[in-house]
């Protein structure tokens, strides 16, 4: 006996799909990035995951670049902004809570804040390179910018220098994370690093006197130490370098 073909179900009998929302789209995009990598987070792939058509997503997100910026904005919520709270921000009770993080020179606290931002990107290597061109504009990004500016203001950095400096500081942090993520994903990166160290160490004093004089110190220090020093160097430059006259 020939089996009968099942009758098609009416749309009215199917469970309704959840309504699309911006928050739901971004949350799904973050999950896709974590499971499949950022390169797979396209409008078409996201529409497939949400069981809808790509055209439906354009109501909420203009293109893939804007989608990646929205993912970055979401992840910026994990940046530790507590160093910007400043000393004496504990309230009347005197209980500091995270007081140790809030204490210290403003430069050191700004370096810690930038370090937290960098490590958020370290945790999502596929996003770090995209962050060089992604331009989020949501509340998490604004909170990050405000925290950096607040610490520069606390340190007496002139407003004009702070206005340009915040962009440079975040660019340095982002570029460091992007370089780190690229190096980690490149085959043979460790061998290339060892070759560079050997070339610098064995440089001839006759042809490269300054390299020979510094020797191993050119590649010394743990990555965390070098990153913290980089932040302090750029922070000090922001504080002491006047903007050109208009």
N, C-alpha and C positions, 0 to 999 in steps of 0.2 A: 504494500500500500504506500503510495507516494505521500511523504509528509507534507502537510500544508504549510505554506509560507506564513509566518506570523503577520497578523494585520498591523499596519503602522499605528503607533500610539499617537493620539491627539496631543498637540502642544499643551492643551489645557490639563492633560493628565501627568505631564512631566513636572518634576519639582522645579520651582522657579530658581533661576540663578541669582546669587547675591548681586545687588545693584553695584555698579562700578563706582568707586570713590577714588579721589586722589590718594588718600592715605593707603587704601588697599592696593592700589597700583604700585606705589612706592615700596610697600612692605613685600609684595610679591617679587619686585625687581631685586630687592636686597637678598631675598632667599635664593633667587636664581643666580645672582653673582656669587654667593657663598658656595653654591653647589656645582655650578658649571663654569664660573669665571665671567669676568665683565664682558669679554668679547662676545659672549653668547646672549648678553642682555640687549636685544634689539626689539624694536617695536613689534616685529612679526613674531618673534619667539615669545615675547611677553603676552601678546594677544592669544597665542596658542595656549599658554599656561592658564590664562584667565577665561578660556573658552569663549572668545569673542573675536570680532574682526579688528584688524589694525586701525581702521578708520574710527572705531569707537574710542580708541586711546587718544587720538589727536585732540579730542575735546579737552583733555586734561593735561597732556604733555605734547609740546610742539614737535619734538624730534628726539632722536637717540641721545644727542649731546645734552639736551635739557633733562632727559631721563637720568643720565649719569650724574648730572649736577644735583638732581633730586636725591639720588642715592648718597652722594657725598654729604649733602645737607643732613640727611637722616643719621648718618654715622657720626657727624660732628657732635651729636648729643652726648657722646661718650667722652668728649674732651673734658679734662679736669680743670675747671675754671677757678677753683678755690684759692689758688695763689693770688688772684686779683682781689680777694676780699680785704687784704691789708691787715695790718696790726690793729688790735683793738676793735675788731668787727664782731666780737663774740656776744655782745649784748650786755645788759646790766648785771646778769648773774655772775659774770666773770668766767663762766665755763666756755672754753674755746672750741670744744668739739674737735675739729681738725686744725687745732691751733698751730701745730708744728709746721703745717703746710703754709699757713698764713704769715708766719714769722720770717724774718730775714730781710736782707737788702732787696730792694725792688728789682734790681737786675737779676739776682738769683731766682726770685719768684717768677719773673718773666721768662727766664730760661727754662724753668720747670714747666710753665704753662705751654711754651712752644714745644718742649719735649713730649708732653702729653699729646699734643696735636700730631706730632710726627709719629708717635707710637700707634695712634689710631690708624694711620695710613700703613704703618708696618704690618699691622694685623690684617690688612686687606691689600695684599701686594698688587692685585690686578687693578685696583682703583688708584694707586699712588701715581702712576704715570698720567692717568686721565685727569687727576686733580690739578695738573699743571695748566690745563686749559679750561677745566670745568669752572663755572662761575655760579656757585650757589648764592641765593639771596634770601634765604629763610631765616627764621628766628635763631637757629643754632649758629649759623654763620655770623649773624649780627652780634650775638652774644660773645662769640670768640673775638671779633674785631673790637667790640666795646671793652672787653677785658684787657686786651693788649694796649689799647689807648689809655685805659685807666691807669695801668702800671707806668706807662711812659709819662703820663701827667703827674703821677705821684713822684716820679724821679726828677721833675722839673724840666723835662724835655720841652722845648718850645713847640707850640701847637703846629707851626708850619712844618717842622721836622718830623713830628709825630704823624702828621697827615700823610706824608710820603713814606715814612719809615715803617708803618704798619704793613704796607704792601710788600716791602722788601723783606721784612722779617718772616712773613707767611710764605713768601716765595722761596726763601732759603730753606725753611722747614720742609716745604713740599718737594723741592728739588732733591733734598737729601733723602727723603723717603722714596722718591722715584728712582734715584740712583741705586739705593739699597735693594729695592724690589727687582730692578733689572739685573743687577749683579747676581742676585740669588737665583734667578731663573735662567741665567746664561751658562750653557755647558762650557766647562773648562775655565770658569771664572777664577777658581782657587789657584789653578796652575798659572794663570796669567798674573795673578797677584804675586805669587812667589817669584815669578820671573822678573817682575818689576822690582821687587825688594832686592833681589840678587844684583840686578843691573845698577841700581843706585848704590848698593854697598860696595860694589867692585869698580865703581867709576874711577878713572885715572885722575890723580891730582894735577897732572900736566895739562890735560884737555878740559877737565871739568872740576876746577879747584873748589868751587863753593859746594858742589854736590859731595865731593870727597870729604870736605871739612865737616859737613853735617851728617853724612853717612846714615847710619841706622835711625837717627832721630827724625829723618824725613817721614818715616812710616811708623814711628813709635806711638804708643798710647792705645788704649782700648777704644773701640768705636764710640762708646758712651761718653768717654772723656773728650774725644775730639768733637763730638756733636755739641756737648755743653760749652766747650771753648768757642766753637763757631758761633753759637748764639750770643755768648757774652761779647765777642768781637763785633758782631753786627749791631748789637744793642748799644755798645759804647760808640760805635760810629754814628748811629742815629742821633745819639745825645750830643755829639760834639761837632757834627758836620753841618754847617749852615746851608740852607737852600740857596740856590743862585738867585740873584736879584732879577726881577722881571723886567 
